């Protein structure tokens, strides 16, 4: 009998852990009812942010379409110069960054692990967008060094996170 009770207790643990699968920092079954209510409010606010991010993504896609249309219908017709192309790339990257932020929000709500690697990848994408749209005529050397240092730091951080994940499989 003791063995069967022990087995039942072991089976009950995974069910209890399933309640915490959503997010450890905002558990639904927190013992204090006041904080449990606050956690629900915060989780609702994060869901609102997710909906707003989808609206921003759709708005950004519309903006990309408008930018391409506007650049193609202004003289010379159906031709883009290099500045137009870089401006269009910047708009594309902004939408892709918004998609990455949405994925961050979804992962934040859907898992009990904060997606650090994805956040760093999103930051890398944001700095890449900044590099793509840099105006070198108005750029100071210190600003360029700052962008380079930020890019290098994020790149090393991302590499270390990826390297740490592969060594964990050992």
N, C-alpha and C positions, 0 to 999 in steps of 0.2 A: 504494500500500500504506500509506503513511504516513497518508493521509487516512482510510482505513478503520480503521486502528488508533486514530486520534484519535476517530472516531465511536464505536468500541467503548468507549473510555474514557469518553466523554460519556454513553453509555448505562449504564455501570456506576455512575456517580455517583448517579443517582436511586435505584437499588436499594440502595446503601449508605445514602443518606439515609432510606430507608424504615425501616431498623433504628432510627433515632433518632426516629421519629415518636411513640413512646410518651411519652417525657419526657426532655428534655435533661439535667436535673439528676441523673437516675438511669438512665443508659444501660445497656442490657443487654450491650453489647459493649465495656465499659470495659477498657482494656488491662491493668490490674492485677487479677489473679484475686481477691485479698483484697477489694478494693473492689467488684468485680463481684458477689461473694457477698453483701457487705453491702447493695448496691443491691437484690439479689433479696429479702433479708430485709425491707427497708423497703417494697418494693413489695407483698410479701405482707401486711405489717402494714397498709398502706393499704387493701388489699382486705378485710381483717378489719374495719377501720373502716367500710367501705362496707356490709358485711353488718350490722354493729351499728347503723348509721344506719337501715337499712331496718327493723330490729326496733324502733328508737325511733319511727319514723314510724308503724308499725302500732300500737304501744302508744299513741301520741298520738291516733290516730284512735279507738281504743277509749276513751280518756279523754274525748274530745270527745263521743262517743255517751253515755257515762256521765253527764257533766256535764249534757247536755241532758235526758236521762231524769230525773236526780235533781231538776233544777230544775222540770220539768214535773209531777212526781208529788207535790211538797211543796205544802201549802196556800199560797195559793189554787191549786187544780189547773189545769193547762194554761195558766197565766199566768206571764209572765216580767216582772220589774221591770227597771229600767234597769241596776242592778248585775249582775243575772243575764245580761243581754245583753252587757255589757262583759266579764264573766268568760268568757262563751262565745266572744266575739271574741278574747280573749287566748289561749284554748286553740286556736282555729283558727289564729291567727298563729304560735303555737309549732310547730304541725305544718308549716305552710308554710315556716317558717324551716328546719326539719329537712330538708324536701325540697330547699331551696336548698343546704344544706350537702352533701347527697348529690350534687347536681349538680356542686358544686365538686369533690368527691372524684372523681367520674367524669371530669370534665374534666382534673383534675390527672393522672390515670392515662392518659387517652386522647389527650392532645395534648402538644406540646412547648412550649406557651405557658401561663404561669400566668394564670388568668382573673381579672385584677385587677378588671375592670368587674363581673363577677358577684360577687366578694367584697364590693365596695363596695355593690352592690345588696342583697346579703344583710344587710350591716350596716345599711343604710337600713331594711330590713324589720324587723330586730330593734329598732331604735330606734322605729319606728312602733308596734310591738307595745307597747313600754314606754310610749309616749305614750297609747295607747288604754287601758291598764289603770292609769294614774296615779291615785292616791288624793289628790285635791287637799286633803283635810282634814289630812293629815299631811305635806304637801309644804312644804319650805322654799324661799324665793325663790332661794337660790344653787343648789339642786338643779334648779329649773326653768330657770335660766339655763344651767346645765351641759348639760341635755338639749337646750335650744334651740341652744346653740353646737355641740354634737355633730351635731344634725340639719342645721344650716346647713352645717357643714364637709363632712359626707358628701354633702349635696345638691350643693354646688359641685364637689366631687371627681367625683361621678357625671356632672354636666353637662360638666365639662372632659374626662373620658374619652370621653363620647359625642361631644363636639365634635371632639376629636382624631381619632376614628375616621372622622367624615364628611369632615374635611379631608384625610385620608390618601388618599381616593379621587381627589383632584385629580391 
